[in-house]
Structure formats: structure tokens, C-alpha cells
Amino acid sequence: MKALLCTRYGTPDDLEIADIADPTPAAGEAVVRVHAAALNFFDTLIIAGKYQTKPPMPFSPSAEFAGIVESLGSGVTSLKIGDRVLGYCRYGAARERVAIAVEKIVKIPDSLDFDRAAGLCVTYGTTLHALKDRAKLKSGETLAVLGASGGAGLAAVELGKIMGARVIACASSPKKIAFARDHGADDGIDYAAEDLKEALRRATKGQGPDVIYDPVGGSYAEAALRAIAWEGRFLVVGFAAGEIPKLPLNLVLLKGCDVLGVYWGSWTERNPQGHRANTEQLLAWVAEGRLSSHVHAVYPLAEAPAALKAIAARQVMGKVILRL
């Protein structure tokens, strides 16, 4: 089978496509024929050796996929051959077949295409965990979303609206803000053109946002934290800007606020039942038309380097999919 492989740390151009042996399912596993695999910002880091997860080489990037069950290991009763599923595997999905423990895959409805299903698990799963389990976002609160047009940011905009929040989309261009508004954002801030702290205070009539969702980091993190509401919750989701910020702890004291880490990948392993319940909730909302799981672009496997470069350049609005 064909697989996209990282054989040494480097750039997207250092990835290789190779023929490798087909997997066979162990007890409790399924082999899924992958039809679509999604790429995320952390894939640009994992192939460069800059991510907290460092798989043994060679490995395939991509942590999420959708496809059809081809074979089953012993003891599997919850699935059958031919079932349409999505799954999360931390890395290794950019290949034609994946062997995976059945508790890490979930059936998908026939109405959901593989491209949108492949892009649902990580960004929406991370965001539902962040807003529901970590921040405990309440209806009527104000949610500020940094990087609001990216995969994680768009998920936060849509899920924030479902949960009853007033959503302020913060992004780096009017085009990105318009995109977030099209997906439900109530207000927008172009932080490339105006001071984020002052704009957030103005947009909230001086009160500040109750919850800040930050997958960007860099200089925007402290600016946003300075605007947070009393007893607000600041969600540390990622560092797409490339710089890991050092937040002044006196701000946390003066605001009486919480800074909450969101390590969704580790949480899925520590709480697989919670992960499955959240994934099934997301699938129900997609089926109801309440979540877009918007696909920015679809690339063939051979063009994976171009897809990763687009993500690294922050040119993507929604998800990038590899179709196998």
C-alpha cells in the first residue's frame, strides 16, 4: 500500500511516498481502508521534531481519518466489515490502510462524506473538550476566539454558538473575519490592524470576554489575557504563531482568572469514554446541520507537502484533507 512517510526530521519537502506492507488486525483491532486523512498544524511540527509526540521513524503524519472497515481482529463485535468510520490515532493516518484499536474509531452516518468526517475529530473534538470540559462555557457568556478562521478557530466559533455564547472572532485579515462571521460569529476583530486588548475591551463594553480560546499563542496571548473578564477562563490550545508565550502571573492574580491547558490528545487516552461521547455528540450536530466541518481544500497524497505548507503559512480556512 502507499504511505506518506517521514524518514528524517525536516520540512514537508523531505517527506516521501513509499510502498509498505498492508497491516493485519491484532485482537481488538480493525483495519480501515482510508479514504480521507486530515492534516493539522501540529503535523508541520511533528515532521520537524518540534512536537511533544515524537514517533519512531519512519512514520506517517496525520492523526485523523475516515474510511471503510476492511478486516477485523479477534474479539471485535461492535463493528462489521463495510462499516463507515472515522478515527483518531495521534499520527500514522496518511496511508492507504490503518490498523487501529476499535475503541478509537466511531461509525459515521451515510449522509456524512469522508472528507468532512476526516476533518471532524481533532479540531472539533479538541474544541468541545476545551469549551465544555475545561472552561465550562455557559449560555450567555462571551467567547473570544483567536485564529478564528483556522480549523480549531472555526470549530470554536461554531461550537460556541451552539452552546449559547456571544462569539467574537479574532483573526488577521478582514477576509478571515468575514469567513468566521459566515459561520456564526457575532463580532470580529482584525488583530493585524488594531490593538487586540483594546478591541476586546471595546467589543465587550469594558467587561472583557468570559472565555478566551487561543490556538495561536505568540504576542496575542498576553494581549488577550489583559482584556479577560473577572474570573474569566483562558484556554491554552496551541501555538500556531510559533512562539510559546510567557504570561505574567500578576495578570492571573489581578483578574482572578483561570489559565487552562487543553491537551486533548492525552485526554482521549485517559478518558476514552468521554472522548467517544463527545465524538458522538459532534456527529449528531453535523447530521443536524449545526456544524459545517468545512473543508478548505482537498489534495492527493502526492501533494501533501503543498498542503502542509499552506497550513504553515496560515492560508487555510477550515480543514485540509488528503484523499487516498
N, C-alpha and C positions, 0 to 999 in steps of 0.2 A: 504494500500500500504506500501511497505518497504521504510524506510528512514534512512539515516545515521545521527545521532543526536549528537550534543554537548549539554550535560545537565549540565556540570560544566567546568570551565576553567581547562585546563591541557594539557596533551600530546596526540598524536594520539591514544595511547592505552586506553585513557579514553573515546573515542567515543563509541557510542552504535548503534546497528541496532534495529529498533523497527517498529511495525506496527502502522500506524497512519491513520486517516480518509482521504479519497480521497478529493481533492479540488473541488469546483464548481466555475465556472467563474462568476465574477461580470460583470456589464455593462462595455463594452470596454475591456474585458479580454478574453484570450484563455487559455484553459487547454491543456498543451503539455505532451504527453507521452514521457518521457525522455529515449532515447536510449543510450546516452553517455554524461557524465559530465566531465569537465576538472578540474584538480587541479593546483593551482599555489602556489608560495612561500608564498604569503600573507595568504593562508589558514592555514599554520603552525602557523602564528601569531594570526589569528582571533580566533582559538580554544584555544589559551593560554591567551587571553585577552590583547594581546600586539599590537593590530592593532587599527587604528583610528576609524574604524567601530566596534561597539560593539552591535550586535543584541540581542534582548530579547531571553532568553532561554525558551525552547530548540530550537535550530536552526540547520540547515544542512549547512555544508561548501559547497564550490564550487560555483563559480559566473557565470559559463558559461555552456551551454548545447546545445544539438541538439536532435531533435526528431520529432514527428508527432502530428499535431493538432488533439485533440480528441473531444473537445467541445468548443462552443463559447458563450460568453455572449451577451446580447442585444446590438444592435447598431454597431456590428462588420460587416463590409462589405469588408474589404481588404484581408480577409483570408477565407478559407473554410476548413471543416473537411477533413483530409487526407493530407493537405499541409505539406511538409518537411520544417523545420525551424531551425534556431539557435537563441539563445537569451542570454542576459546578465542581471543578476539580483542581483549583488553585493554579495549575499550569498543565500543559500537555494536550490541549484540545485541537490545536491546529494540525490535524492529521485525519486521514480518512476514517479511521476506526479508533474507538477508545474503549478500554476495559475499565469498568468503574463499579464500586460498591453500589448496590441497588438503593441504599438509603440516601444516596447523593443525587438521585435522579427523580423527576416527578413527571407524571403523564401530563400532556398538554391537549387542549381541545382541538378538534379537527378544524375549527374556524381560525386558529392562530397559525400563521405561516412560520416556517422555520427561521427566517431571517429575524423577525421580531421576537420570536421565542428565545433565540440565542442571545439576544441583547437585553433580556429582562432580568436575569438572575443577579448579576453583580451590582449594577448601578441602582436598580430599584430595590434589590434586597438590602444593600448597604444603607440606603436612604430610609427605608421603612424601619429598619433596626435603629437607625440614628434618631429619627423623629419620634417613634413610638416607644422603643425600649429604653433609649438613653435620655432623650430630652423630655419625654412625656408631654409632647406638644398638645395643647388644649385648643378646642374650638374658640375662636375669638381672639387668639393671640396673634402677634405679628412675627412673621418668619422672614429673615433676610437671607437670601441665597447668593453666595459668591460663585462666580463662574457659572452663571445661571443657564447658559446655553449648551454647556457640555453634557456628557452623558449623565454624570452624577447630579449636576445642577438642574438639568431638565427634570430628572426624577424627583428632586426636592420640590421644584415648582408644582408639579402635578400632584404629588402626594400631599404637599402642604395644603393645597386647595381641597382635596378630598377630606382631609382632617379638619377643615373648617378655619384655617388660618388666613390672615391677610398676608399675601406674599409680595415681598419687594425683591425684584430680580436685579442683581448687580452683575454687570458684565463690562467688557472692554470696548464695545462699539454699539452705535445705535442699531445696527442690523441684528446683533445678538440680543439686544434688549427687546426689539420687536418680535423676534422669534419666541422669546420667553413669554411675552405678552400674549402671543397667539396660542400659547399652551396654558394660559390661565393666570399669569402674573398680574397683580393689581397695580403695580407701580414699577418703575425702573430707574436705575442709577448707572450712568456711564462712568466707571471709576477711572477710566483713562483720561476723562475730560474734566472731572471735578473731584474735590476732596471727599473721600468716602465717609469719613467720620461726620463731617458737617452735613453731607447729603442725607445720611441715615437719620441724623437728629431732626433735620427739616422734614423728612418724609414721615416721621413719627410724632411730629409736633413736640419735640424735645424729650419724649419719653424713652426713646430707643427701642430697638427690636427685642422681643422677649427671647427669641431663639435665633442664633446665627449659625448657618450651615456653611462650613468653609472647607472645600476641597482644593483650594488654591494656595493658601499659605503666603509666603513672602511678606512684603510690606503691607499687604491688605489686611492681614490678620490683626495686627495691633491697632490699625485704624478702625476696623470694625469693632474690636473689643472695647475701644474707648467710647463707642456710641451705645453699647449694650444697655438694656434696661436694668433697673434694680432687680436683683435676684434672677437675672437672665441666665440662659444656658448657651455656652459657646461650644459648638461641635467641631472637633478636630478630625477631619475626614481624610485629608491628603494634602499634597504639596506640589500641585501642578506648576506653580511658578518657579519651582526648582530650589527655592531657599526654604529651609526649615526655620520658622521664626522663633525668637526667644521673647516670650511675653513677659512684661513687667508684672510681677506678682502683686505689687501695690494696687494695680487696677482691679485685680480679682477681689482684693480686700475692700476697696472703696466702693465697688459695685455690688458687693455681696453676691457675686455671681459664681456659677459653676463652669469649669472648663472640663469638657467630657471627651475622652478618647473614643473613637469609633473604629475598632479593629474587627470588622465584620467577618473576615476570613477565619480568624481564630474562634470567634463566637459560634460560627456554624459547626465547628468541630466539638466545642464544649456544650452546645445546646442544639443537637440535631433536630429535636422535636420542635423547638421554637423556629428554627430555620425552615423546616417543612411547612409549618403552619403559616409563616409569613409568605412563603412562595405560593402556597395555595391561595392565600388572600390576594396576592398580586395577580395571579391568573384569573381569579374571579373578576377583579376590576377591569382587566384587559377585555375579558369576554363581555362585560357590560359597556365597553366603550369609554371607560373613565380614565384609562391610561393609554398613551399613544405608543410607547416603546418605539419611538421614532428612529428610523434608520437614515443616517446621513448619506451613506454610500455603501455599495457592495463591491468587493474586489475579488477576483480569482486568487487562488492560493499563490500563484506565481508573482502577484503584485503586492504581496504582504509588506515588503519594505516601503512602498509608496504609501500604504495605509498607515503604517506606524509613523512615518514622517509627518503625515497630515495631523495625526494626533499630537505629536510632539510640538508641532508648530501652532497648536491650538486653533486649527482651522475647522474643527469638527463641531457640528451642532447636532447632538443626539449620539447615535452609535455608529461604529464602523464594523462591518461584517465581512468575514471571509466565507465565500461559498465554495464548498468542496464537491 
